[in-house]
Amino acid sequence: MTEKSATTPLCVDLDGTLIRTDVLQESITLYVRRHLFCVINIIIWFLKGGRAFLKQQLASRVHFEPGTLPYNEKFLEFLESEHRAGRPLYLVTASDIKPAKAIADYLGLFQATYASDGITNLRSSEKAEKLVDLFGKKNFVYAGNSRHDLPVWEAAGEAIAVNTPARILDKLRQSHPTPHIFEEGLAPKERQLAFYSMSQFLAALVLFLSSFITGKSFFSYIPDWFLMGFTGSAGVLLADILNTRALRLDPGSKARFLLATGAIPIATAWTHFLAHLILSLLFIPFISIFFLGGCLILSALLFACRFYRLYVPEITFIIYACLTLIRILLGTI
């Protein structure tokens, strides 16, 4: 940072920049957890008033606990040092004003908070115009992370990029050749969710043991194996998505569950969940209705064990043994 920028207002984005998650995605997940059969409301709110209205409606119905959110620690330490040095800091986000204000109050670093208000979605060019009106063009420093921040960076005097993809950094350098970059060392997304699928597909391999009971060929179990793997992965993933807040409150879970730390974006997790369900449909024509029903029951059991966190040392072995026996018995159908 330059010497001049030490007194220039520093405007900070929230989603993906200050925190390693997205407030809208968190809000949707909390709402679905509490109102599973009211998911249609999310679509209605979006169609009625757009993203800003949707965010406002969700914010009025879910409660955020800022202390449990995963923050970008290196960047947060930088903000704390800038605050101690007397630099004016502003939180400027497309999230709704209610959760944004709660986070700002919790951290105690920002002079003011500017956010979406149910009408205006304060993102991209709208955010750039807001900051130019407040401080003047090139008279503020902006910290962001995504393609939506490119118009804001272009209007800013200096740029800070936090966990920003390489392709976005290349575009950013067209207006700011030497941005200040913060990296938290997150793993590539394509590797982050592999363990969900792999664990359930490995567990489903016991299906092939059923061939010794039924006399069927190993190849006849391949569609069954795929279906059991995809439905099992979907059940486990859904449980972790809906249980994200509880996992964050347990210090022992943060290293084990990538969703709790923000290493996996919630939107990515939802996308993988839906993909597992869709891929499951491809194998339904090749299996019996009874096996399908058994896989759905197994997926529900996996969801319950994960959601209610029943994997405790005293009964883990019993649970795994029962689930394995169910998989083998399903193979005899």
C-alpha positions, 0 to 999 in steps of 0.5 A: 500500500502507498503512503497516501493510501494510509489515510484514504477510506478503505471500503471492504466487500463482505461475501468471499472477502471479509468472510469465507462464505456468502450471506445469501447462501448462508441465509437460504441454508438456514431457512431451508433447515427451519422451513423445509417445506416452504422452499417455494417461498424463496422462488416467489420472493425472487420473482416478486422483487429480485435479489435485493428483496429476496435477501431482505425477506430471508434476513427478516426470518433467519438469525445470524451469529457473526462469531460463528462465521469463517473469516479470512483471518489474514485479511482480518488481521490487516483490517485490524492493523489499519483500524488501529492506525486510524484509517477509516474503514467501511463495509460495503456489501451486496448482502442485506443491511441487517446481517451486514450491520450485525457483522460490522457491529461484532467486529467493531472496525467500520465507521459505516455500513452500506448494503442492499436495502430490499430495493437496490442490490448493492453490487457491481456498478451500483456499488461503484456508483455508491462509492464514487458518490461518497468519496469521489472517483479514485479517492478510495481503496476497495477490497473485493474478490469476484468478477462483480467487483471489477467495476468497483476496482476500476473506480477505486484508487487502489485495489485489494484482492482476497482469494481472487481467482487467477482469471479475475486477477488478470482482468483486475491488473488491466486497471491496477497492475499491482494490486495488494493480494491476500491468499488463504491457500484454499484447495481447488474446488474440484478436489474439495468435495471428492471425499463425499463421493469417494467415501460412499462409493467405497462403502457401496463396494460391499454390494459385490459381496452379494454376488456370492449369495445370489450367484449373479455376475459382478457386472450386473451390480454396476448400476446398483453400485452407482445408484447407491454411491450417488444417493448415499453421497447426496444424503451425507452432503445434504446433512453437512450443508444443513448442519453447517452452523452446528459444525462451526460451533464444535471446534473439533469439527472445523478441520474435519468438515470443509463446509464449516471452515468455508473452504467449500462454498455453500453454493458449490455444495448445493450444486454437487448435491443436486448433481448427485440426485440427477446422476442417480436418475440415470441409473433408475431404469436399470434397477428394481423398484425395491432396490431403489426404495432400499437406497432411498432408505439407506440415504435417509439413514446416512443423512440422520446419522450425519445430521444428528451426529451419531458417529460417537466412539461408543456406537460408531462401530455398531452404526457402520456394521448395520449400514454395511449389513443393509448394503449387502442385503440390498444386493440380494434384492 
